[in-house]
Amino acid sequence: MTSLQRRGLIATALIGTYALLGFLVAPWLIERTLLSTLAERLDANPRVGEVTLNPFAFRLEIVDFALTEAD
């Protein structure tokens, strides 16, 4: 394996890891953190339908967000 092939393999692995973390792990973590933090700090009932993140376009979308008062 040449040095150029090794560098290409490392770059591919890094981009793949970035994509995996950005598309799968980060939205789950954002949703979980958002819900627990809002519930704790605002004493409210947050609801989130879907969280999507595109790490290559740096775009975060939160669908069906609602925040209701706790009774």
C-alpha positions in Angstrom: 0.0 0.0 0.0 1.5 3.3 -1.1 1.5 6.5 1.0 -1.1 8.0 -1.3 -3.5 5.0 -0.9 -3.1 5.1 2.8 -3.9 8.8 2.9 -7.0 8.2 0.8 -8.1 5.4 3.0 -7.7 7.6 6.1 -9.6 10.5 4.5 -12.4 8.2 3.5 -12.6 6.7 7.0 -12.7 10.2 8.6 -15.4 11.5 6.2 -17.4 8.3 6.8 -17.1 8.7 10.6 -18.1 12.4 10.4 -21.2 11.5 8.3 -22.2 8.6 10.6 -21.9 10.8 13.7 -23.6 13.8 12.0 -26.6 12.0 10.4 -27.3 9.4 13.1 -25.8 10.2 16.5 -26.0 14.0 16.7 -29.8 14.3 16.0 -30.5 11.7 18.7 -28.2 13.5 21.1 -29.7 16.9 20.3 -33.2 15.7 20.8 -32.5 14.0 24.1 -30.5 17.0 25.4 -33.1 19.5 24.2 -36.0 17.6 25.8 -34.4 17.1 29.2 -32.9 20.6 29.4 -36.2 22.3 28.6 -38.2 20.2 30.9 -35.7 20.8 33.7 -35.0 24.5 33.3 -38.5 25.8 32.2 -40.6 23.3 34.1 -42.5 22.6 30.9 -43.4 19.7 28.7 -41.5 19.8 25.5 -42.4 17.7 22.5 -40.3 17.1 19.3 -41.5 15.2 16.2 -38.2 14.8 14.4 -34.7 16.2 14.5 -32.6 16.0 11.3 -29.1 17.2 10.8 -27.1 17.5 7.7 -23.4 17.8 8.8 -22.2 18.6 5.3 -24.6 21.6 4.8 -24.5 22.5 8.5 -28.3 22.4 8.6 -30.4 21.5 11.6 -34.2 21.0 11.3 -36.6 20.4 14.2 -40.1 19.4 13.1 -43.3 19.6 15.2 -41.8 21.3 18.2 -44.2 22.1 21.0 -43.7 23.5 24.5 -46.6 23.3 27.0 -46.8 24.4 30.6 -46.6 21.7 33.3 -49.8 21.4 35.3 
